Structure formats: structure tokens, C-alpha cells
Amino acid sequence: MQFLGFVISVVAVLIAAGYFAWYMLDRQSFPAGFATLTISIWLLAGVQLLFLGLIGEYLIRAVDEGRARPIAIVAEHIKAP
């Protein structure tokens, strides 16, 4: 999911560059407000997916670390009989 978020963010930057070039070449036919909306949606979606992937990676590693504990150490730590 991190890779997908990164790719979407890069696509948003490329779209922004394309809209900027379009604006500089032909200002008369450029739709007002459309570029800002498109770029912000794509960029925010990419950033959200990137950080959601990072959070998921953190949780998976934490769960795997918890599963790797030997039963004797866990029982000793909680003082179970």
C-alpha cells in the first residue's frame, strides 16, 4: 500500500506539471478551479495511502514481535501458575 500511495502522489505531481504547462500555453481554454481540485484530491489520496501503509507495516511488525515470545517468558512475566 505504501508503493501505491507513492505512485499516486507522483502521478498527482505529474498532473500538476501538466496543468501548469497547459495554463502557461493556453490560458483562455484552461478550466478555472478544475486543476486545483484534481491535484488536491490525487495528492491527498496518495499521502493517505502512503501513511496508511506505514501504519499497517508498524502494526504487522508489532504483532509478529508479540507472537514470537516464548510461552515461558510470557507466563513468568504475568506470574501465571
Secondary structure, 3 states (H helix, E strand, C coil): CHHHHHHHHHHHHHHHHHHHHHHHHCCCCCCCCHHHHHHHHHHHHHHHHHHHHHHHHHHHHHHHHHHCCCHHHHHHHHCCC
